[in-house]
């Protein structure tokens, strides 16, 4: 009996570690950063650091399990496509280190923990936080799950092929001319979620705004009293997430084409997706600046706004290099990390100035 209990606990711990491995921490910074800024913006300075720290702890208790659930469900739905993606070949689900049954078990546990933490009477989020947390789970789960129907995960018999064979398949597809790439066989309908360009973009636009609103609810701001400032920042974070989506599909264009996934990049090309993402970045920067000036809040945010505008030409220069040199996914990943780091600095600079701005 003791041996069985020991083996069960050991297996549970091993699966828990594999679940942690599914979290992409660079992306998680956005999942945690946007709610954090939402909390700061709607928290009163008069309440002091103690109240802010308590609200941050309550928010973190929701963001951690909800974020882990989102990444885990995404990997469950993408596990077959990940087997021919050179970036994801070593993932726990793609390699079989974590079984699908165990992954669904942990996804359910994480969702329940996140919702209980959001609706707990001992927390700060209340019913508003419970609604927003539930909306986040539904949005990203639908985004991942609906994408399964429209993808060819691999050619027949290659689903369990060795990693080197699947990587060779991807290389062969990437080296094909565009005329031949477009003839990659498909199975089933076009699909929705991440496999439908317009629907995938809508999921990301909504998801980015929801993450900011989760932080607003942690500050105790009811829906009926949300200000125009909170609506502005919600829109801004939604646009940032939308721009990130366009860069993401451009970066994974070769892998998506090899697996038969329909995205903006596979339909119109990587260049179109990158240019559309750049357009959204520029529009979001202009919109935020103009709206803050119109609302009379720009004076208190001079430093972060200056950084935002200084980082814009750096971002555009990096994008120009990617477009001019026609680089592969490795260089695109480097560019994606570069522009994400620019926004991390923006968030760090913004944090002390946005505290209590809309309280």
N, C-alpha and C positions, 0 to 999 in steps of 0.2 A: 504493500500500500504506500509506504513512504517513497519507494522507488518511483511509483507511478506519479505521485504528487510532485516529486522532484523533477521528473521528465516533463511533466505538464508545465510547471513553472519555468523551467529552462526554455522550453519551446515558446512559451508566451513571451518571455524576455527577448528571445532571438527574433521573433516576429515583430515585436515592438521596435527593436533596433532597425529592422528593415523598413518599417513604416517611417521612422525618422529619416532614413536615407532617401525616401521619395520626395522629401521637401526640398525644393530648390530655393536656397536661402537668399539668393540675390533678388528673386522675385518676391520672396516673403517680406523683404524690407518694405516694398510698396504696400503689401497687405497690412502690415503693422504700422507703416508710416502715415498713410492717409487717415486711418482712424485716430492715430495719436495727434495729428494736427487738428482733426475735427474736435477732439476733446479739448485741446488747448484753446481753440478759437472760441468755444462756447462756455468755457469755465471762467468764473469770476476771480479776478486777482485778489479781491477782498477776502475770499474764503481761505486764502493762504496755500502754502505748499502741501500741508497735510491733507486737505481735501482733494487737491490735485493728484497727490500720490495714491490716495484711496481709489479715486476714479480710474487712474491708470492701471492699478492692480486689477480692478474689476474688469476693465476693458481687455487686459492681457489674458485674463482667464477665459475670455470668449474668443479672442483672435487666434490664440495658439491652437486649440482643438479645431476650430472652424477652418483655419488655414491649412492645417495638416489634412483634414478631411477633403478639402478641395483638391489638393495635390494628389492624394491617394486615389480618389475616384477618377481623376484625369488619367493617371497611370494605368488603372484597371482597364479603362476603355481604350487606351492607346497601346496596350501591351504588345499586340501583334505588329502594329506599325513601328513600334520602338525597336523591334528586332532587326529592321533594315535601316535604322537611323543611326549613323555612326556616333552621334552625341548621346544616344540613350541605350546603346547596346548593353551597358553594364548595369542598367537599372534592376532593382530587386525583382520586379514582375517580369521583365523581359528575359532575365536569366533563369527565373524559376526559384530564386532564393526565397521569395515570398509567394505562397500559393494564392490563387484567386479567392478561394473560400476564406482564408485568413485575412486577406485584404478587405473583403466585404465586411467581415466581422469587426475589424478595427475601424473601418469607415463609419459603421453604424454607431460604435461606441463613441467615436470622436464627435459625431453629429449630436448625439444625445447629451454629451458632456457640454458642448458648446451652447446648446439651446437651454439647458438647465442653468448654466452659469449666466446666460443673458437674462433669463426670467427670474432668477433667484431674488427673493425679497431682501437678501443681505447684500446684494450688489447695488450698482448705481444705474443700471440700464433700464430696468422696468419693462413695461409692456412694449414701449417703443423700440428698445433694443432687441427684444425677442422677435418682433416683427421684422426688423432690419436683418438680424442674423438669419432668420428663416428665409428671407428673400435672397440673401447672399448664397445660401446653400442651394436653393432651388435654381437660381440663375446659373451658377457654375456647374452644377450637376447636369442640368439640361444642356448646357454648352458641350460638356464632355460626352454625355450619353447619346444625344441625338446625332453626334458626329460618327457613331459607329456604323449607322445604316448606309452611309454614302461612301464607304471606303473599301478599296481592295487591299486587304492587309498584306498579302504576299501572293505570289503565284502558287498554284496548287502544288502541295508537297513541300513548299519552302518554309512553312510556318514554324517548323522546329529545326530548321537547318542551322549548321554551325555559324558562329559569328562571322568568320572570314568569308564564308559563302554568301551570306546576306550582304556583307559590306561590298563584295565584288558585284553583286546585283545592282547595288546602288551606284557604284562607279560606272557600270556599263550604261545605266539609264542616264546618268548625268552627262556622259560623253556623247550621247546621241544628239543628232541635229534636232531642232525644234519640231520640224515636220514629222519626224518619227516619234518624238516624245509624246506628241499629242495623240498618237494612236495606241498608247498604253491601254490594254484592256481593262474594262471596269466590270464590276458585278453589282447589280442592284441599282436602286434609284440614286439620285444625286445627294440625298441626305440633307439634314439640317444641322443645327448647332455649328460646330467648327468646320463642318464640311459644306456649309453654304456661306459664301462670302458676305452677303448682306446680313444674314442672321447672326453669323459669328461676330461681325462688327457691332451689331446692336447689343449682343450679350456683353461685350467688353465695355461699351459706352455706359451701359446701365451698371455693370459691376463696379467700375471705377468710382462712380458716384455713391453707390451703396456703401463702399468701404469708408468713405468720408462721413456719411450719415451715421454709421455705427458709432463713430467717436462722438458725434453731436449728441446722440441719444445717451451716451455715457455721462454727458455733462448735465443731463436732466432737462434738455430742451424739448418740449412737446411739439408734435407736428404742427399744431395750429399757430405756434409762435415763431416758426422758423423765419428768419429775416432774409432780405434780399442778398445780404452778404453770404449767408450760408448757402443760398441757392447758387450764387456765383461760384463758390469754391467747390460745390458738388458738381457743377457743370465742368469746371476746370479739371478736376481729377478724372471725370469720365472721359474727357478728351485726351488726357495723358494716357489713359489705359487703351483708348482706341488707337492712338499713335503707336503704342507698344505692340498692339495686335498686328498692325500693318508691317512693322519691322519683323515681328516674329514669323509671319507667314513667308516673308521674303527670305529670311534666313533658312527656313526649312523647305524651300521650294523644291529642291532636288529630292529630298526624302519623301515629301508629299506626292510628287509626281511618280516616283517609283512605286509607291503604295496605292496609287490611284485616287488620292484625296483631292477633291475640288476646292481650291482656295483662290483668293484673288491673284496670288502670284502664279499659280498654275494656269489660270485663265488668261491673264493679261501680261504676265511676265514679272520677274523680280524687280525690274526697274520701275514699273508702274506702282507696285506696292510700296517701294521705298519713297518714291516721290509723293505718293498720297500720304504716307506717314509724316513726311517732312511738312507737307501743307497743313496737316492737323496741328503739328508742333508750333508752327508760326502763327496760325489762327488762334490757338489757345493762349499764346504769349501776348498777342495783341489784345485779345478779348479781356484777359485778366487785368492788364495794365489800364486799358481804357475804362473798364468798369470800376476799378478801384479809385481812379481819379474822379470819375463821375460821382461815386459814393462818398468822396472826401476822406478815404482811408489810405491813400497812397503815401501821405507824409510819414506815417508811422512804419512804412514798409520799404523805405528807400533802399537800404542795403540789400535785402533779398531781391528786390526788383532790378537793381543795378547788376547783380550777379546773373540774374535770369537773362538779361539782354546781352551781357558780355559772353555768356555761354552759348548763345544762339549762333553767332558766326563760327564758333569752334565746332558746334554740332554740324552746321551746314558744310564746313570744310571737310570734316570727316566723311560726311555723306558723299560729297563730290569725289573724294578719293575712292570710295567704294564703287561708285558708278563709273568713274573713268577707267579704273583698272580691271573691272569685271571680275572681282575676286570671288572666291568660294565661301563656303559657310564658316570656315575657321576665321577668316578675316572679318566676316560680318559679325561673328560672335564677339570678336575683339572690339569692333565699332559699337556694338550694342552695349557692351559693358562700359565703354567709355562714356557714352551719352547718359547711361543710367547713373554713373558716378557724378555727372554734372548735376543731376536732379537730386541726388543724395545730399550734395553740398547745399543746394538750394533749400532743401527741407531743414537741414541743420541751421542755416542762417535764418530761416523763416520762424522756427519754433519760438525763440524768445520774444519776437515782435508780435506774433499772432495771438499770444496768450491774452485772453480776455477781450479780444478785438470785437467780438459779437456777443458778448455776455449781456 
